[in-house]
Amino acid sequence: MVAAHAPRDLAVELLDDGSRRGMKQSRTMSLVESLTNVAVGYGIAVITQLVVFPLFGLSTTLAENLAMGAIFTVVSIARSFTLRRLFEAVRFCGDHV
């Protein structure tokens, strides 16, 4: 649980015994990490396509590779978000049994 009075950039976890514990990563740094992860993943996807597709006789332009990389990135973000919310729901249900 995040305390309502915590500064925007520093999350505070409220423990079961009522004590508070600072989270290890701020929201800003979580955002920076997520954006970096997406950018690196996109770059790796495009480079991999440029290398692997010709091995299978597939001929694509750079623009097509960039577009496919963007599609794969959006699908990856949606998958990651969905799984994160699912695991959070399972954790939440487990905490309230």
Secondary structure in CASP SS format (residue, H / E / C, confidence):
PFRMAT SS
TARGET T0000
AUTHOR 0000-0000-0000
METHOD secondary structure of the structure
MODEL  1
M C 1.00
V E 1.00
A C 1.00
A C 1.00
H C 1.00
A C 1.00
P C 1.00
R C 1.00
D C 1.00
L C 1.00
A C 1.00
V E 1.00
E E 1.00
L E 1.00
L C 1.00
D C 1.00
D C 1.00
G C 1.00
S C 1.00
R E 1.00
R E 1.00
G E 1.00
M C 1.00
K C 1.00
Q C 1.00
S C 1.00
R H 1.00
T H 1.00
M H 1.00
S H 1.00
L H 1.00
V H 1.00
E H 1.00
S H 1.00
L H 1.00
T H 1.00
N H 1.00
V H 1.00
A H 1.00
V H 1.00
G H 1.00
Y H 1.00
G H 1.00
I H 1.00
A H 1.00
V H 1.00
I H 1.00
T H 1.00
Q H 1.00
L H 1.00
V H 1.00
V H 1.00
F H 1.00
P H 1.00
L H 1.00
F C 1.00
G C 1.00
L C 1.00
S C 1.00
T C 1.00
T C 1.00
L H 1.00
A H 1.00
E H 1.00
N H 1.00
L H 1.00
A H 1.00
M H 1.00
G H 1.00
A H 1.00
I H 1.00
F H 1.00
T H 1.00
V H 1.00
V H 1.00
S H 1.00
I H 1.00
A H 1.00
R H 1.00
S H 1.00
F H 1.00
T H 1.00
L H 1.00
R H 1.00
R H 1.00
L H 1.00
F H 1.00
E H 1.00
A H 1.00
V H 1.00
R H 1.00
F H 1.00
C H 1.00
G H 1.00
D H 1.00
H C 1.00
V C 1.00
END
